[in-house]
Amino acid sequence: MLSRERINLAILASLLLGLLLSLSGCEKPMNISDEALLDHMEECLSNDNLTPGMAVACGNYQKECRRRGKATGNYFC
């Protein structure tokens, strides 16, 4: 029979593994064209009143711009 400590440790390890796997999925490249990405960035920069959801999306667009720039050397946005 498993002790309560081992069960708690197994649950904690499972939760940590799930968290790590879910966060690693956040860093996948976006499947949009450079032109579409540039359009989204322009929209983000021209909007002074971003909703919380749009602010998160704009942050993701900025990350993707930096990622593509590092990968290709072409910092277009």
NORWORA-V62202 format. One record per helix or strand. SS is the DSSP state (hx for helix, st for strand). FROM is the first residue (numbers start at 1). LEN is the number of residues. If there is no record, write none. Layout:
ss=SS from=FROM len=LEN
ss=SS from=FROM len=LEN
This chain:
ss=hx from=4 len=24
ss=hx from=34 len=13
ss=hx from=52 len=21
